[in-house]
Amino acid sequence: MDDLKRTCLKDFFVYLCSDEIEYCKRELQARNLFCITSPDLIGGRNAPLELTIDFLVMARSNALLVANSSLSFSAAMLNQNARIFLRPGPHEDRYIPFDPWNSHVLLPRFA
């Protein structure tokens, strides 16, 4: 996240999509970052709708940090707005840039 703060994105908020929302929220709050989630928007009672909202937000965001997943990667492929695409590097302890149309969908498992 610190790398993202140093990019061209000056005013931003974080929309969090995760299977571990509470853990990730705590990590972001520890870094003084506000985030919003699909359960915040719809009350957390409809998992298919939450997943749909997450996918649509990822497909329309201005910057996208994805997991090593085909869902987030396919959203990146549809995204025509993002100025930067980042994902965890398999051998780095940071996010690395990637091109959704010229990268492997899934990276090798982390060591």
C-alpha positions in Angstrom: 0.0 0.0 0.0 2.8 2.4 0.7 3.9 2.0 -3.0 0.4 2.9 -4.1 0.5 6.0 -2.0 3.6 7.2 -3.9 2.0 6.7 -7.3 0.1 9.3 -9.3 -3.0 8.5 -7.3 -3.2 11.3 -4.7 -6.8 11.2 -3.5 -8.2 7.7 -3.3 -10.2 5.3 -1.2 -9.9 1.6 -0.9 -12.7 -0.7 -2.0 -11.8 -4.0 -0.3 -12.7 -7.4 -1.9 -11.5 -10.3 0.2 -12.4 -13.6 1.8 -10.8 -12.3 4.9 -12.5 -8.9 5.2 -12.2 -8.3 8.9 -8.4 -9.2 8.9 -7.8 -7.0 5.9 -9.8 -4.1 7.4 -7.7 -4.2 10.5 -4.5 -4.2 8.4 -5.7 -1.2 6.4 -6.8 0.7 9.5 -3.4 0.1 11.0 -2.0 2.1 8.0 -4.6 4.8 8.4 -6.5 3.7 5.2 -10.3 3.9 5.1 -12.0 1.1 3.1 -15.5 0.1 2.0 -16.7 -3.4 1.3 -19.7 -4.9 -0.4 -21.1 -6.0 3.1 -20.9 -2.3 4.0 -23.1 -1.5 1.0 -25.7 -4.3 1.3 -25.6 -5.5 4.8 -23.7 -8.7 4.3 -26.7 -10.9 3.7 -26.3 -11.9 0.1 -23.0 -13.6 -0.9 -23.7 -13.9 -4.7 -24.7 -10.2 -4.8 -21.5 -9.2 -2.8 -19.4 -11.2 -5.3 -21.1 -9.5 -8.2 -20.5 -6.0 -6.7 -16.9 -6.8 -6.0 -16.3 -8.0 -9.6 -18.0 -4.8 -11.0 -16.0 -2.5 -8.8 -12.7 -4.2 -9.8 -13.7 -4.0 -13.5 -14.2 -0.2 -13.1 -11.6 0.9 -10.7 -8.8 3.5 -11.4 -6.1 1.3 -9.8 -6.4 -2.4 -9.1 -4.5 -4.5 -6.7 -5.5 -8.1 -7.2 -4.9 -11.5 -5.6 -3.5 -14.5 -7.3 -7.0 -15.5 -8.5 -8.8 -15.9 -11.8 -11.7 -13.8 -10.6 -9.7 -10.6 -9.9 -7.6 -11.2 -13.0 -10.6 -11.5 -15.3 -12.0 -8.2 -13.8 -8.6 -6.7 -14.5 -8.9 -7.8 -18.2 -12.3 -6.1 -18.5 -11.1 -2.9 -16.8 -10.5 0.0 -19.2 -10.2 2.7 -16.5 -7.2 1.6 -14.4 -3.9 3.4 -14.7 -2.1 0.8 -12.8 -2.5 -3.0 -12.2 -0.6 -4.6 -9.3 -0.5 -8.1 -7.8 1.7 -9.9 -5.3 5.1 -10.8 -6.7 5.9 -14.5 -6.4 9.4 -13.8 -5.2 9.1 -10.2 -4.0 7.6 -9.0 -0.7 5.6 -6.3 -2.5 3.0 -5.8 -5.2 4.4 -5.7 -8.8 2.9 -4.2 -11.9 1.3 -6.5 -14.5 -0.5 -6.3 -17.8 -3.8 -8.2 -17.7 -3.6 -9.0 -21.4 0.0 -10.1 -21.4 0.6 -12.0 -18.2 -0.1 -15.4 -16.8 -3.4 -15.6 -15.0 -2.1 -17.5 -12.0 1.4 -17.1 -10.6 3.3 -20.0 -9.1 2.5 -20.6 -5.5 4.6 -18.5 -3.1 7.5 -20.4 -1.4 
